[in-house]
């Protein structure tokens, strides 16, 4: 029941101020966010890659309302990629981007502004031997995001996309993207969506996830299983075996700070395991969605408000 409330709060400026000002918030946020700045985050990245895990980095920010901020987001990603290149981490670290942070929602030409900005990021990513995955946001952005994906893949065919199983349209989108060279991260979805476009019941979301997962594993693309759900992980491994998928022809992805023992277990079993590592000062929206996704995350946060015994 709290999930929809927290998702609504993730878009509330008033709640943003309250949560950000709470003295106990920052130590808890550190569990899920690798730092406000690039260089502390890179310490986390090096620790993960040295331990045999791959990463995808997200410079936090979304819902940009002016061109200058969209350009600043682009520049932050360019600095990130330059650092990855200098550290020769291209083969182990990619980047994830939210197109709303690149200007997608701007009222005058937002789609084209976002495409121009993210194209520069994709070019540098290719240059250093890595790639970009386009995060999916709320349902109103899907058509624009997939159109930008199509344009980027002309010159950068390794560009990836995210699909969210709770949207009714996702099965069709998965079929369209299950082609050679296509990289697709499948997640359940973390935005508050209306019943007109998305499943509302968890069981329906799970069933849709399995259907889309089957489509991706039976296709010729590269599935990226974005889930912490033990059932979905087991189903993905079964689908990999049924479709004669070898190690490296698919991967698992989990969020930084969540189910770290399971991340380690999968990597030790020989699975490719990639950790989604967010960093940056604009952490509030991301943090609230993580609380909404799992009651255990919310309990962890609320316990931090209790006095030490």
C-alpha positions in Angstrom: 0.0 0.0 0.0 2.9 2.4 0.7 4.4 1.9 -2.8 2.1 4.3 -4.6 2.4 6.9 -1.8 6.2 6.8 -2.1 6.1 7.0 -5.9 4.0 10.1 -5.6 6.4 11.5 -3.0 9.3 11.0 -5.4 7.9 13.8 -7.5 7.1 16.1 -4.6 9.3 19.1 -4.0 8.0 19.5 -0.5 8.8 15.9 0.4 12.2 16.3 -1.2 13.0 19.2 1.2 11.8 17.2 4.2 13.7 14.0 3.4 16.9 15.8 2.3 17.0 17.9 5.5 16.5 14.9 7.9 19.9 14.4 9.7 19.7 10.6 9.4 19.0 10.6 5.7 22.4 10.9 4.2 24.0 7.9 6.0 21.1 5.8 4.7 21.3 7.2 1.2 24.9 6.0 1.1 23.7 2.5 1.0 22.1 3.0 -2.4 24.1 6.0 -3.9 27.9 5.8 -4.5 28.5 9.5 -3.8 27.6 13.0 -4.7 30.7 13.4 -7.0 32.4 11.4 -9.7 35.7 10.6 -7.9 34.2 9.0 -4.8 31.9 7.0 -7.1 34.9 5.8 -9.0 36.4 4.3 -5.9 33.2 2.2 -5.7 33.5 1.2 -9.4 37.1 0.1 -9.0 36.2 -2.0 -6.0 33.4 -3.7 -7.8 35.4 -4.4 -11.0 38.4 -5.6 -9.0 36.0 -8.1 -7.5 34.9 -9.5 -10.8 31.7 -7.5 -11.2 30.7 -5.2 -14.1 29.0 -1.9 -13.6 26.7 0.6 -15.3 27.0 4.2 -14.0 24.1 6.6 -13.7 24.8 10.3 -13.1 21.6 11.1 -11.2 19.2 13.6 -12.5 15.8 13.7 -14.3 13.0 16.0 -15.4 15.3 18.8 -16.6 13.4 22.0 -17.5 16.0 24.1 -19.2 18.7 23.6 -21.9 21.6 24.7 -19.7 20.9 21.9 -17.2 20.5 19.4 -20.0 23.9 20.4 -21.4 25.4 20.1 -17.9 24.1 16.6 -17.7 25.7 15.8 -21.0 29.0 17.3 -19.9 28.9 15.3 -16.6 28.6 12.1 -18.7 31.5 13.1 -20.9 33.7 13.7 -17.9 32.6 10.3 -16.6 33.5 8.6 -19.8 36.9 10.4 -20.0 37.6 9.0 -16.5 36.6 5.5 -17.5 38.8 5.7 -20.6 41.8 6.9 -18.6 41.3 4.0 -16.2 40.9 1.6 -19.1 37.5 0.5 -17.6 35.6 0.6 -20.9 35.3 -3.2 -21.2 33.9 -3.4 -17.6 31.8 -0.2 -17.2 29.1 1.2 -19.3 26.8 4.2 -18.6 23.0 4.5 -18.2 21.2 7.7 -19.1 17.8 9.2 -18.4 16.8 11.2 -21.5 14.6 13.5 -19.4 18.0 14.7 -17.9 19.2 15.4 -21.4 16.2 17.7 -22.2 13.7 15.2 -23.6 10.7 17.0 -21.9 11.6 20.5 -22.9 8.5 22.1 -24.6 10.4 23.4 -27.7 12.2 20.6 -29.5 12.9 18.4 -26.4 13.2 15.2 -28.4 15.8 16.6 -30.8 17.7 18.3 -27.9 18.0 15.0 -26.0 19.1 13.2 -29.1 21.8 15.7 -29.9 23.1 15.6 -26.3 23.1 11.9 -25.9 24.7 11.4 -29.3 27.8 13.1 -28.0 27.8 10.7 -25.1 27.4 7.6 -27.3 30.2 8.8 -29.6 32.7 9.1 -26.7 31.4 5.8 -25.2 32.2 4.0 -28.5 35.6 5.7 -28.6 36.7 4.3 -25.2 35.2 0.8 -25.9 32.0 0.9 -23.9 28.4 1.7 -24.6 25.2 3.5 -23.4 21.9 2.2 -22.1 18.9 4.4 -22.3 16.9 4.1 -19.1 13.1 4.0 -19.5 11.0 6.5 -17.5 7.3 7.0 -17.3 5.0 5.7 -20.2 4.8 9.2 -21.9 8.5 9.0 -22.8 8.5 5.5 -24.3 7.9 6.4 -28.0 10.5 9.2 -27.9 13.1 7.0 -26.1 12.7 4.1 -28.6 13.0 6.5 -31.5 16.2 7.9 -30.1 17.4 4.4 -29.6 16.8 3.7 -33.3 18.7 6.8 -34.3 21.7 6.1 -32.1 22.0 2.4 -33.2 22.6 3.5 -36.8 26.2 4.6 -35.8 26.4 2.9 -32.3 24.6 -0.5 -32.7 25.6 -1.6 -29.2 23.4 1.1 -27.6 21.0 -0.5 -25.2 17.4 0.1 -24.0 15.3 -0.7 -21.0 11.8 -2.2 -21.1 9.4 -2.2 -18.2 7.2 -5.3 -17.9 4.3 -3.5 -16.1 3.4 -1.6 -19.3 0.9 -3.3 -21.5 2.9 -2.5 -24.6 6.2 -4.1 -23.5 5.6 -7.6 -25.0 5.3 -6.0 -28.4 8.3 -3.8 -27.8 10.3 -6.9 -26.6 9.5 -8.7 -29.9 10.7 -5.7 -31.9 13.9 -5.5 -30.0 14.8 -9.2 -29.8 17.1 -8.9 -32.8 20.8 -9.4 -33.4 23.0 -6.8 -31.8 20.2 -5.4 -29.6 20.8 -5.0 -25.9 17.7 -4.9 -23.7 17.5 -4.6 -19.9 14.2 -5.9 -18.7 12.8 -4.5 -15.4 9.4 -4.6 -13.7 9.0 -0.8 -13.6 9.4 1.8 -10.8 7.0 4.7 -11.8 3.4 5.4 -10.8 1.5 4.5 -13.9 -2.3 4.6 -14.6 -4.4 1.4 -15.0 -5.0 2.4 -18.6 -1.4 1.7 -19.6 0.1 -0.6 -16.9 -0.7 -3.7 -14.9 -1.5 -2.8 -11.3 -1.3 -6.2 -9.6 2.1 -7.6 -8.8 1.2 -11.1 -10.1 0.3 -9.6 -13.5 3.5 -7.6 -13.6 5.5 -10.8 -12.8 3.7 -12.8 -15.5 4.3 -10.1 -18.0 8.0 -10.1 -17.0 8.3 -13.8 -17.7 6.6 -13.5 -21.1 8.9 -10.6 -22.1 11.9 -12.5 -20.7 11.1 -15.6 -22.8 10.8 -13.4 -25.9 14.3 -11.9 -25.3 16.0 -15.2 -24.6 14.5 -16.8 -27.6 15.5 -13.9 -29.8 18.9 -13.0 -31.3 19.7 -10.1 -29.0 21.5 -9.7 -25.7 19.1 -9.9 -22.7 20.0 -8.0 -19.5 18.0 -9.4 -16.6 17.3 -6.5 -14.3 15.8 -8.1 -11.2 16.4 -9.0 -7.6 13.6 -11.5 -7.5 14.9 -15.0 -6.9 12.1 -16.5 -9.0 12.9 -14.3 -12.0 16.6 -15.1 -11.7 15.9 -18.8 -11.7 13.6 -18.5 -14.6 16.2 -16.6 -16.6 18.8 -19.3 -15.9 16.3 -21.9 -17.1 15.6 -19.9 -20.2 19.3 -19.5 -20.9 19.8 -23.3 -20.6 16.7 -24.1 -22.8 17.9 -21.7 -25.5 21.6 -22.9 -25.4 22.8 -19.5 -24.2 26.5 -19.5 -23.3 28.0 -17.3 -20.6 28.4 -13.8 -21.9 25.4 -13.9 -24.3 23.2 -12.4 -21.6 23.8 -10.9 -18.1 22.1 -10.2 -14.8 21.9 -6.6 -13.4 21.2 -5.5 -9.9 21.2 -2.2 -8.0 24.1 -1.0 -6.0 23.5 -1.8 -2.3 20.7 -4.3 -2.8 21.2 -8.1 -2.4 25.0 -7.9 -2.5 25.4 -11.5 -1.4 23.3 -12.7 -4.4 25.3 -10.5 -6.7 28.4 -12.2 -5.5 26.9 -15.7 -5.7 25.9 -15.3 -9.4 29.3 -13.9 -10.3 31.0 -16.8 -8.5 28.9 -19.2 -10.5 30.2 -17.8 -13.7 27.3 -15.5 -14.6 28.0 -12.0 -15.9 26.8 -9.7 -13.1 26.5 -6.0 -13.7 25.8 -3.5 -10.8 23.8 -0.4 -11.5 25.8 2.3 -9.7 24.1 5.7 -9.3 26.0 8.8 -8.1 25.4 12.6 -8.0 23.7 15.2 -5.8 20.2 14.8 -7.4 19.5 11.5 -5.6 16.0 12.1 -4.2 13.8 10.7 -6.9 16.0 7.6 -7.4 16.1 7.0 -3.6 12.4 7.2 -3.1 11.7 4.8 -6.0 14.1 2.3 -4.3 12.1 2.6 -1.1 8.8 2.1 -3.0 10.1 -1.1 -4.7 10.8 -3.2 -1.6 9.4 -3.0 1.9 12.7 -4.1 3.3 14.3 -1.0 1.9 11.7 1.2 3.6 12.1 -0.6 6.9 15.8 -0.1 6.7 15.3 3.6 6.2 12.7 4.0 9.0 14.9 2.1 11.5 17.5 4.8 10.9 15.2 7.3 12.6 15.1 5.4 15.8 17.5 6.3 18.6 20.4 4.0 19.1 20.1 1.6 22.1 
